[in-house]
Amino acid sequence: MNNILLLILVILAAINLIAFLLMLLDKLKSTNPGTPRISEGRLFFLATVFGSLGVYVGMFVFRHKTRKWYFLIGIPLLFIQNLATAWLIYLFFT
C-alpha cells in the first residue's frame, strides 16, 4: 500500500474516532444540567472535515441527536460529500 494512502487513512480514522468520542462526551454531558456542552456547530464542523462517519455512528450508538432533522439529513449528506472529496483527492494524487 502506498505510504501516502496509508497516512491519509490513519488521519481519517483519527478524525472519525475523535468525532465518535465527542458524540459520547456530549451525550454524557447532556445528562447533567448546567454543564457546558459541545456545540452542534462543532459537531457539524467535525463532520465536514471528514468526521461524518464518526458522528453518524455516534448518533445511533449513543442515541444522541437522532431527533434533530438537520442531523438526520445533514450528516449523511456530509458523508457523501466526504466520500466524493476523498475520491477526487485520490484521483488527483494517483
PDB file as gemmi writes it, atoms N, CA and C in Angstrom:
CRYST1    1.000    1.000    1.000  90.00  90.00  90.00 P 1                      
ATOM      1  N   MET A   1       0.844  -1.173   0.000  1.00  0.00           N  
ATOM      2  CA  MET A   1       0.000   0.000   0.000  1.00  0.00           C  
ATOM      3  C   MET A   1       0.892   1.241   0.000  1.00  0.00           C  
ATOM      4  N   ASN A   2       0.474   2.212  -0.720  1.00  0.00           N  
ATOM      5  CA  ASN A   2       1.212   3.446  -0.844  1.00  0.00           C  
ATOM      6  C   ASN A   2       1.290   4.146   0.512  1.00  0.00           C  
ATOM      7  N   ASN A   3       2.453   4.715   0.847  1.00  0.00           N  
ATOM      8  CA  ASN A   3       2.634   5.381   2.143  1.00  0.00           C  
ATOM      9  C   ASN A   3       1.715   6.580   2.309  1.00  0.00           C  
ATOM     10  N   ILE A   4       1.491   7.329   1.254  1.00  0.00           N  
ATOM     11  CA  ILE A   4       0.610   8.495   1.325  1.00  0.00           C  
ATOM     12  C   ILE A   4      -0.823   8.052   1.588  1.00  0.00           C  
ATOM     13  N   LEU A   5      -1.259   6.997   0.913  1.00  0.00           N  
ATOM     14  CA  LEU A   5      -2.605   6.491   1.125  1.00  0.00           C  
ATOM     15  C   LEU A   5      -2.773   5.976   2.552  1.00  0.00           C  
ATOM     16  N   LEU A   6      -1.767   5.309   3.064  1.00  0.00           N  
ATOM     17  CA  LEU A   6      -1.820   4.820   4.439  1.00  0.00           C  
ATOM     18  C   LEU A   6      -1.893   5.974   5.435  1.00  0.00           C  
ATOM     19  N   LEU A   7      -1.125   7.016   5.202  1.00  0.00           N  
ATOM     20  CA  LEU A   7      -1.163   8.197   6.063  1.00  0.00           C  
ATOM     21  C   LEU A   7      -2.539   8.854   6.036  1.00  0.00           C  
ATOM     22  N   ILE A   8      -3.119   8.972   4.861  1.00  0.00           N  
ATOM     23  CA  ILE A   8      -4.456   9.558   4.733  1.00  0.00           C  
ATOM     24  C   ILE A   8      -5.485   8.718   5.485  1.00  0.00           C  
ATOM     25  N   LEU A   9      -5.397   7.409   5.380  1.00  0.00           N  
ATOM     26  CA  LEU A   9      -6.340   6.535   6.083  1.00  0.00           C  
ATOM     27  C   LEU A   9      -6.190   6.645   7.599  1.00  0.00           C  
ATOM     28  N   VAL A  10      -4.972   6.770   8.071  1.00  0.00           N  
ATOM     29  CA  VAL A  10      -4.753   6.925   9.513  1.00  0.00           C  
ATOM     30  C   VAL A  10      -5.333   8.246  10.002  1.00  0.00           C  
ATOM     31  N   ILE A  11      -5.134   9.311   9.239  1.00  0.00           N  
ATOM     32  CA  ILE A  11      -5.681  10.616   9.613  1.00  0.00           C  
ATOM     33  C   ILE A  11      -7.207  10.572   9.621  1.00  0.00           C  
ATOM     34  N   LEU A  12      -7.804   9.948   8.603  1.00  0.00           N  
ATOM     35  CA  LEU A  12      -9.269   9.834   8.556  1.00  0.00           C  
ATOM     36  C   LEU A  12      -9.801   9.019   9.731  1.00  0.00           C  
ATOM     37  N   ALA A  13      -9.116   7.953  10.081  1.00  0.00           N  
ATOM     38  CA  ALA A  13      -9.541   7.138  11.226  1.00  0.00           C  
ATOM     39  C   ALA A  13      -9.455   7.941  12.520  1.00  0.00           C  
ATOM     40  N   ALA A  14      -8.403   8.733  12.674  1.00  0.00           N  
ATOM     41  CA  ALA A  14      -8.241   9.546  13.883  1.00  0.00           C  
ATOM     42  C   ALA A  14      -9.340  10.604  13.986  1.00  0.00           C  
ATOM     43  N   ILE A  15      -9.646  11.272  12.878  1.00  0.00           N  
ATOM     44  CA  ILE A  15     -10.700  12.296  12.885  1.00  0.00           C  
ATOM     45  C   ILE A  15     -12.039  11.661  13.233  1.00  0.00           C  
ATOM     46  N   ASN A  16     -12.333  10.505  12.667  1.00  0.00           N  
ATOM     47  CA  ASN A  16     -13.611   9.848  12.945  1.00  0.00           C  
ATOM     48  C   ASN A  16     -13.681   9.321  14.374  1.00  0.00           C  
ATOM     49  N   LEU A  17     -12.577   8.872  14.917  1.00  0.00           N  
ATOM     50  CA  LEU A  17     -12.562   8.439  16.311  1.00  0.00           C  
ATOM     51  C   LEU A  17     -12.803   9.620  17.243  1.00  0.00           C  
ATOM     52  N   ILE A  18     -12.179  10.752  16.957  1.00  0.00           N  
ATOM     53  CA  ILE A  18     -12.402  11.957  17.758  1.00  0.00           C  
ATOM     54  C   ILE A  18     -13.865  12.384  17.674  1.00  0.00           C  
ATOM     55  N   ALA A  19     -14.444  12.359  16.472  1.00  0.00           N  
ATOM     56  CA  ALA A  19     -15.846  12.734  16.310  1.00  0.00           C  
ATOM     57  C   ALA A  19     -16.762  11.789  17.087  1.00  0.00           C  
ATOM     58  N   PHE A  20     -16.473  10.497  17.027  1.00  0.00           N  
ATOM     59  CA  PHE A  20     -17.253   9.499  17.753  1.00  0.00           C  
ATOM     60  C   PHE A  20     -17.176   9.736  19.264  1.00  0.00           C  
ATOM     61  N   LEU A  21     -15.977   9.988  19.757  1.00  0.00           N  
ATOM     62  CA  LEU A  21     -15.802  10.218  21.188  1.00  0.00           C  
ATOM     63  C   LEU A  21     -16.426  11.531  21.640  1.00  0.00           C  
ATOM     64  N   LEU A  22     -16.431  12.543  20.781  1.00  0.00           N  
ATOM     65  CA  LEU A  22     -17.098  13.797  21.135  1.00  0.00           C  
ATOM     66  C   LEU A  22     -18.609  13.627  21.202  1.00  0.00           C  
ATOM     67  N   MET A  23     -19.160  12.754  20.367  1.00  0.00           N  
ATOM     68  CA  MET A  23     -20.587  12.446  20.483  1.00  0.00           C  
ATOM     69  C   MET A  23     -20.872  11.779  21.821  1.00  0.00           C  
ATOM     70  N   LEU A  24     -20.016  10.878  22.249  1.00  0.00           N  
ATOM     71  CA  LEU A  24     -20.165  10.240  23.558  1.00  0.00           C  
ATOM     72  C   LEU A  24     -20.061  11.274  24.671  1.00  0.00           C  
ATOM     73  N   LEU A  25     -19.059  12.135  24.595  1.00  0.00           N  
ATOM     74  CA  LEU A  25     -18.864  13.152  25.618  1.00  0.00           C  
ATOM     75  C   LEU A  25     -20.064  14.085  25.709  1.00  0.00           C  
ATOM     76  N   ASP A  26     -20.593  14.502  24.572  1.00  0.00           N  
ATOM     77  CA  ASP A  26     -21.758  15.382  24.586  1.00  0.00           C  
ATOM     78  C   ASP A  26     -22.978  14.663  25.147  1.00  0.00           C  
ATOM     79  N   LYS A  27     -23.131  13.396  24.845  1.00  0.00           N  
ATOM     80  CA  LYS A  27     -24.236  12.612  25.404  1.00  0.00           C  
ATOM     81  C   LYS A  27     -24.118  12.529  26.920  1.00  0.00           C  
ATOM     82  N   LEU A  28     -22.910  12.286  27.417  1.00  0.00           N  
ATOM     83  CA  LEU A  28     -22.710  12.226  28.866  1.00  0.00           C  
ATOM     84  C   LEU A  28     -22.974  13.574  29.524  1.00  0.00           C  
ATOM     85  N   LYS A  29     -22.556  14.654  28.864  1.00  0.00           N  
ATOM     86  CA  LYS A  29     -22.797  15.987  29.415  1.00  0.00           C  
ATOM     87  C   LYS A  29     -24.267  16.362  29.369  1.00  0.00           C  
ATOM     88  N   SER A  30     -25.024  15.790  28.444  1.00  0.00           N  
ATOM     89  CA  SER A  30     -26.444  16.143  28.326  1.00  0.00           C  
ATOM     90  C   SER A  30     -27.257  15.621  29.499  1.00  0.00           C  
ATOM     91  N   THR A  31     -26.750  14.630  30.218  1.00  0.00           N  
ATOM     92  CA  THR A  31     -27.490  14.088  31.355  1.00  0.00           C  
ATOM     93  C   THR A  31     -27.314  14.946  32.605  1.00  0.00           C  
ATOM     94  N   ASN A  32     -26.307  15.812  32.633  1.00  0.00           N  
ATOM     95  CA  ASN A  32     -26.067  16.698  33.777  1.00  0.00           C  
ATOM     96  C   ASN A  32     -26.426  18.130  33.396  1.00  0.00           C  
ATOM     97  N   PRO A  33     -27.549  18.634  33.903  1.00  0.00           N  
ATOM     98  CA  PRO A  33     -27.930  20.014  33.554  1.00  0.00           C  
ATOM     99  C   PRO A  33     -26.916  21.029  34.103  1.00  0.00           C  
ATOM    100  N   GLY A  34     -26.662  22.025  33.322  1.00  0.00           N  
ATOM    101  CA  GLY A  34     -25.753  23.084  33.738  1.00  0.00           C  
ATOM    102  C   GLY A  34     -24.311  22.895  33.316  1.00  0.00           C  
ATOM    103  N   THR A  35     -23.959  21.731  32.828  1.00  0.00           N  
ATOM    104  CA  THR A  35     -22.584  21.532  32.374  1.00  0.00           C  
ATOM    105  C   THR A  35     -22.432  22.053  30.946  1.00  0.00           C  
ATOM    106  N   PRO A  36     -21.287  22.638  30.644  1.00  0.00           N  
ATOM    107  CA  PRO A  36     -21.087  23.129  29.272  1.00  0.00           C  
ATOM    108  C   PRO A  36     -21.053  21.969  28.281  1.00  0.00           C  
ATOM    109  N   ARG A  37     -21.776  22.150  27.183  1.00  0.00           N  
ATOM    110  CA  ARG A  37     -21.899  21.088  26.174  1.00  0.00           C  
ATOM    111  C   ARG A  37     -21.043  21.402  24.960  1.00  0.00           C  
ATOM    112  N   ILE A  38     -20.909  20.407  24.101  1.00  0.00           N  
ATOM    113  CA  ILE A  38     -20.222  20.579  22.827  1.00  0.00           C  
ATOM    114  C   ILE A  38     -21.248  21.132  21.847  1.00  0.00           C  
ATOM    115  N   SER A  39     -20.912  22.205  21.177  1.00  0.00           N  
ATOM    116  CA  SER A  39     -21.885  22.857  20.303  1.00  0.00           C  
ATOM    117  C   SER A  39     -22.182  22.002  19.074  1.00  0.00           C  
ATOM    118  N   GLU A  40     -23.399  22.159  18.578  1.00  0.00           N  
ATOM    119  CA  GLU A  40     -23.780  21.445  17.361  1.00  0.00           C  
ATOM    120  C   GLU A  40     -22.938  21.904  16.184  1.00  0.00           C  
ATOM    121  N   GLY A  41     -22.547  23.155  16.194  1.00  0.00           N  
ATOM    122  CA  GLY A  41     -21.674  23.667  15.142  1.00  0.00           C  
ATOM    123  C   GLY A  41     -20.335  22.958  15.110  1.00  0.00           C  
ATOM    124  N   ARG A  42     -19.791  22.663  16.285  1.00  0.00           N  
ATOM    125  CA  ARG A  42     -18.522  21.943  16.348  1.00  0.00           C  
ATOM    126  C   ARG A  42     -18.678  20.525  15.812  1.00  0.00           C  
ATOM    127  N   LEU A  43     -19.798  19.879  16.142  1.00  0.00           N  
ATOM    128  CA  LEU A  43     -20.040  18.527  15.640  1.00  0.00           C  
ATOM    129  C   LEU A  43     -20.196  18.537  14.116  1.00  0.00           C  
ATOM    130  N   PHE A  44     -20.893  19.550  13.589  1.00  0.00           N  
ATOM    131  CA  PHE A  44     -21.022  19.657  12.133  1.00  0.00           C  
ATOM    132  C   PHE A  44     -19.675  19.986  11.487  1.00  0.00           C  
ATOM    133  N   PHE A  45     -18.865  20.802  12.155  1.00  0.00           N  
ATOM    134  CA  PHE A  45     -17.544  21.100  11.612  1.00  0.00           C  
ATOM    135  C   PHE A  45     -16.712  19.827  11.506  1.00  0.00           C  
ATOM    136  N   LEU A  46     -16.739  19.003  12.556  1.00  0.00           N  
ATOM    137  CA  LEU A  46     -16.004  17.740  12.504  1.00  0.00           C  
ATOM    138  C   LEU A  46     -16.521  16.844  11.382  1.00  0.00           C  
ATOM    139  N   ALA A  47     -17.838  16.840  11.194  1.00  0.00           N  
ATOM    140  CA  ALA A  47     -18.407  16.037  10.110  1.00  0.00           C  
ATOM    141  C   ALA A  47     -17.957  16.570   8.751  1.00  0.00           C  
ATOM    142  N   THR A  48     -17.800  17.879   8.654  1.00  0.00           N  
ATOM    143  CA  THR A  48     -17.392  18.478   7.387  1.00  0.00           C  
ATOM    144  C   THR A  48     -15.944  18.140   7.047  1.00  0.00           C  
ATOM    145  N   VAL A  49     -15.085  18.064   8.057  1.00  0.00           N  
ATOM    146  CA  VAL A  49     -13.667  17.777   7.807  1.00  0.00           C  
ATOM    147  C   VAL A  49     -13.398  16.282   7.953  1.00  0.00           C  
ATOM    148  N   PHE A  50     -14.202  15.493   7.283  1.00  0.00           N  
ATOM    149  CA  PHE A  50     -14.042  14.044   7.143  1.00  0.00           C  
ATOM    150  C   PHE A  50     -14.345  13.242   8.405  1.00  0.00           C  
ATOM    151  N   GLY A  51     -15.114  13.810   9.345  1.00  0.00           N  
ATOM    152  CA  GLY A  51     -15.506  13.061  10.536  1.00  0.00           C  
ATOM    153  C   GLY A  51     -16.963  12.654  10.524  1.00  0.00           C  
ATOM    154  N   SER A  52     -17.584  12.678   9.362  1.00  0.00           N  
ATOM    155  CA  SER A  52     -19.027  12.418   9.287  1.00  0.00           C  
ATOM    156  C   SER A  52     -19.379  10.986   9.678  1.00  0.00           C  
ATOM    157  N   LEU A  53     -18.540  10.034   9.357  1.00  0.00           N  
ATOM    158  CA  LEU A  53     -18.826   8.650   9.724  1.00  0.00           C  
ATOM    159  C   LEU A  53     -18.813   8.482  11.245  1.00  0.00           C  
ATOM    160  N   GLY A  54     -17.861   9.095  11.913  1.00  0.00           N  
ATOM    161  CA  GLY A  54     -17.798   9.029  13.369  1.00  0.00           C  
ATOM    162  C   GLY A  54     -18.993   9.671  14.033  1.00  0.00           C  
ATOM    163  N   VAL A  55     -19.421  10.828  13.519  1.00  0.00           N  
ATOM    164  CA  VAL A  55     -20.599  11.498  14.063  1.00  0.00           C  
ATOM    165  C   VAL A  55     -21.842  10.653  13.808  1.00  0.00           C  
ATOM    166  N   TYR A  56     -21.966  10.112  12.612  1.00  0.00           N  
ATOM    167  CA  TYR A  56     -23.163   9.335  12.254  1.00  0.00           C  
ATOM    168  C   TYR A  56     -23.272   8.058  13.080  1.00  0.00           C  
ATOM    169  N   VAL A  57     -22.174   7.353  13.232  1.00  0.00           N  
ATOM    170  CA  VAL A  57     -22.197   6.137  14.045  1.00  0.00           C  
ATOM    171  C   VAL A  57     -22.476   6.496  15.501  1.00  0.00           C  
ATOM    172  N   GLY A  58     -21.863   7.569  15.989  1.00  0.00           N  
ATOM    173  CA  GLY A  58     -22.094   8.020  17.355  1.00  0.00           C  
ATOM    174  C   GLY A  58     -23.534   8.414  17.611  1.00  0.00           C  
ATOM    175  N   MET A  59     -24.186   8.968  16.594  1.00  0.00           N  
ATOM    176  CA  MET A  59     -25.596   9.335  16.745  1.00  0.00           C  
ATOM    177  C   MET A  59     -26.439   8.124  17.126  1.00  0.00           C  
ATOM    178  N   PHE A  60     -26.191   7.016  16.485  1.00  0.00           N  
ATOM    179  CA  PHE A  60     -27.055   5.855  16.698  1.00  0.00           C  
ATOM    180  C   PHE A  60     -26.550   4.931  17.809  1.00  0.00           C  
ATOM    181  N   VAL A  61     -25.254   4.870  18.018  1.00  0.00           N  
ATOM    182  CA  VAL A  61     -24.735   4.054  19.115  1.00  0.00           C  
ATOM    183  C   VAL A  61     -25.160   4.656  20.460  1.00  0.00           C  
ATOM    184  N   PHE A  62     -25.067   5.983  20.572  1.00  0.00           N  
ATOM    185  CA  PHE A  62     -25.391   6.649  21.832  1.00  0.00           C  
ATOM    186  C   PHE A  62     -26.800   7.234  21.852  1.00  0.00           C  
ATOM    187  N   ARG A  63     -27.547   7.051  20.764  1.00  0.00           N  
ATOM    188  CA  ARG A  63     -28.888   7.636  20.611  1.00  0.00           C  
ATOM    189  C   ARG A  63     -28.878   9.121  20.970  1.00  0.00           C  
ATOM    190  N   HIS A  64     -28.018   9.833  20.279  1.00  0.00           N  
ATOM    191  CA  HIS A  64     -27.797  11.249  20.563  1.00  0.00           C  
ATOM    192  C   HIS A  64     -27.979  12.056  19.284  1.00  0.00           C  
ATOM    193  N   LYS A  65     -28.773  13.085  19.360  1.00  0.00           N  
ATOM    194  CA  LYS A  65     -29.071  13.986  18.236  1.00  0.00           C  
ATOM    195  C   LYS A  65     -29.897  13.302  17.150  1.00  0.00           C  
ATOM    196  N   THR A  66     -30.564  12.205  17.469  1.00  0.00           N  
ATOM    197  CA  THR A  66     -31.333  11.486  16.446  1.00  0.00           C  
ATOM    198  C   THR A  66     -32.703  12.102  16.213  1.00  0.00           C  
ATOM    199  N   ARG A  67     -33.124  13.023  17.039  1.00  0.00           N  
ATOM    200  CA  ARG A  67     -34.410  13.689  16.831  1.00  0.00           C  
ATOM    201  C   ARG A  67     -34.269  14.998  16.065  1.00  0.00           C  
ATOM    202  N   LYS A  68     -33.056  15.412  15.848  1.00  0.00           N  
ATOM    203  CA  LYS A  68     -32.815  16.673  15.139  1.00  0.00           C  
ATOM    204  C   LYS A  68     -32.771  16.397  13.644  1.00  0.00           C  
ATOM    205  N   TRP A  69     -33.695  17.013  12.905  1.00  0.00           N  
ATOM    206  CA  TRP A  69     -33.798  16.733  11.477  1.00  0.00           C  
ATOM    207  C   TRP A  69     -32.528  17.123  10.736  1.00  0.00           C  
ATOM    208  N   TYR A  70     -31.882  18.192  11.187  1.00  0.00           N  
ATOM    209  CA  TYR A  70     -30.686  18.631  10.469  1.00  0.00           C  
ATOM    210  C   TYR A  70     -29.511  17.693  10.690  1.00  0.00           C  
ATOM    211  N   PHE A  71     -29.514  16.916  11.759  1.00  0.00           N  
ATOM    212  CA  PHE A  71     -28.502  15.874  11.913  1.00  0.00           C  
ATOM    213  C   PHE A  71     -28.866  14.653  11.080  1.00  0.00           C  
ATOM    214  N   LEU A  72     -30.140  14.287  11.086  1.00  0.00           N  
ATOM    215  CA  LEU A  72     -30.570  13.099  10.329  1.00  0.00           C  
ATOM    216  C   LEU A  72     -30.375  13.261   8.832  1.00  0.00           C  
ATOM    217  N   ILE A  73     -30.496  14.485   8.339  1.00  0.00           N  
ATOM    218  CA  ILE A  73     -30.327  14.734   6.905  1.00  0.00           C  
ATOM    219  C   ILE A  73     -28.912  15.228   6.595  1.00  0.00           C  
ATOM    220  N   GLY A  74     -28.400  16.126   7.423  1.00  0.00           N  
ATOM    221  CA  GLY A  74     -27.127  16.776   7.140  1.00  0.00           C  
ATOM    222  C   GLY A  74     -25.915  15.873   7.247  1.00  0.00           C  
ATOM    223  N   ILE A  75     -25.878  15.017   8.252  1.00  0.00           N  
ATOM    224  CA  ILE A  75     -24.690  14.178   8.441  1.00  0.00           C  
ATOM    225  C   ILE A  75     -24.534  13.164   7.307  1.00  0.00           C  
ATOM    226  N   PRO A  76     -25.611  12.460   6.876  1.00  0.00           N  
ATOM    227  CA  PRO A  76     -25.434  11.579   5.709  1.00  0.00           C  
ATOM    228  C   PRO A  76     -25.028  12.337   4.435  1.00  0.00           C  
ATOM    229  N   LEU A  77     -25.550  13.548   4.258  1.00  0.00           N  
ATOM    230  CA  LEU A  77     -25.141  14.344   3.099  1.00  0.00           C  
ATOM    231  C   LEU A  77     -23.662  14.724   3.189  1.00  0.00           C  
ATOM    232  N   LEU A  78     -23.221  15.051   4.388  1.00  0.00           N  
ATOM    233  CA  LEU A  78     -21.803  15.348   4.559  1.00  0.00           C  
ATOM    234  C   LEU A  78     -20.945  14.106   4.347  1.00  0.00           C  
ATOM    235  N   PHE A  79     -21.467  12.934   4.691  1.00  0.00           N  
ATOM    236  CA  PHE A  79     -20.734  11.699   4.434  1.00  0.00           C  
ATOM    237  C   PHE A  79     -20.540  11.499   2.934  1.00  0.00           C  
ATOM    238  N   ILE A  80     -21.583  11.749   2.155  1.00  0.00           N  
ATOM    239  CA  ILE A  80     -21.479  11.643   0.693  1.00  0.00           C  
ATOM    240  C   ILE A  80     -20.475  12.662   0.165  1.00  0.00           C  
ATOM    241  N   GLN A  81     -20.526  13.874   0.709  1.00  0.00           N  
ATOM    242  CA  GLN A  81     -19.575  14.913   0.302  1.00  0.00           C  
ATOM    243  C   GLN A  81     -18.157  14.502   0.663  1.00  0.00           C  
ATOM    244  N   ASN A  82     -17.970  13.912   1.847  1.00  0.00           N  
ATOM    245  CA  ASN A  82     -16.643  13.437   2.268  1.00  0.00           C  
ATOM    246  C   ASN A  82     -16.120  12.372   1.321  1.00  0.00           C  
ATOM    247  N   LEU A  83     -16.990  11.416   0.939  1.00  0.00           N  
ATOM    248  CA  LEU A  83     -16.568  10.366   0.004  1.00  0.00           C  
ATOM    249  C   LEU A  83     -16.173  10.942  -1.351  1.00  0.00           C  
ATOM    250  N   ALA A  84     -16.977  11.885  -1.847  1.00  0.00           N  
ATOM    251  CA  ALA A  84     -16.677  12.490  -3.142  1.00  0.00           C  
ATOM    252  C   ALA A  84     -15.359  13.264  -3.099  1.00  0.00           C  
ATOM    253  N   THR A  85     -15.136  14.006  -2.035  1.00  0.00           N  
ATOM    254  CA  THR A  85     -13.898  14.764  -1.903  1.00  0.00           C  
ATOM    255  C   THR A  85     -12.695  13.835  -1.768  1.00  0.00           C  
ATOM    256  N   ALA A  86     -12.841  12.782  -0.975  1.00  0.00           N  
ATOM    257  CA  ALA A  86     -11.750  11.818  -0.819  1.00  0.00           C  
ATOM    258  C   ALA A  86     -11.428  11.149  -2.152  1.00  0.00           C  
ATOM    259  N   TRP A  87     -12.451  10.840  -2.927  1.00  0.00           N  
ATOM    260  CA  TRP A  87     -12.236  10.222  -4.238  1.00  0.00           C  
ATOM    261  C   TRP A  87     -11.486  11.179  -5.173  1.00  0.00           C  
ATOM    262  N   LEU A  88     -11.885  12.447  -5.161  1.00  0.00           N  
ATOM    263  CA  LEU A  88     -11.207  13.429  -6.008  1.00  0.00           C  
ATOM    264  C   LEU A  88      -9.744  13.615  -5.577  1.00  0.00           C  
ATOM    265  N   ILE A  89      -9.489  13.642  -4.275  1.00  0.00           N  
ATOM    266  CA  ILE A  89      -8.121  13.751  -3.785  1.00  0.00           C  
ATOM    267  C   ILE A  89      -7.310  12.526  -4.219  1.00  0.00           C  
ATOM    268  N   TYR A  90      -7.913  11.359  -4.113  1.00  0.00           N  
ATOM    269  CA  TYR A  90      -7.241  10.125  -4.532  1.00  0.00           C  
ATOM    270  C   TYR A  90      -6.903  10.164  -6.032  1.00  0.00           C  
ATOM    271  N   LEU A  91      -7.863  10.598  -6.851  1.00  0.00           N  
ATOM    272  CA  LEU A  91      -7.623  10.688  -8.287  1.00  0.00           C  
ATOM    273  C   LEU A  91      -6.533  11.710  -8.615  1.00  0.00           C  
ATOM    274  N   PHE A  92      -6.502  12.800  -7.853  1.00  0.00           N  
ATOM    275  CA  PHE A  92      -5.504  13.820  -8.101  1.00  0.00           C  
ATOM    276  C   PHE A  92      -4.093  13.312  -7.817  1.00  0.00           C  
ATOM    277  N   PHE A  93      -3.927  12.498  -6.764  1.00  0.00           N  
ATOM    278  CA  PHE A  93      -2.596  12.054  -6.374  1.00  0.00           C  
ATOM    279  C   PHE A  93      -2.164  10.756  -7.026  1.00  0.00           C  
ATOM    280  N   THR A  94      -3.051  10.100  -7.785  1.00  0.00           N  
ATOM    281  CA  THR A  94      -2.645   8.863  -8.443  1.00  0.00           C  
ATOM    282  C   THR A  94      -2.491   9.056  -9.931  1.00  0.00           C  
TER     283      THR A  94                                                      
END                                                                             
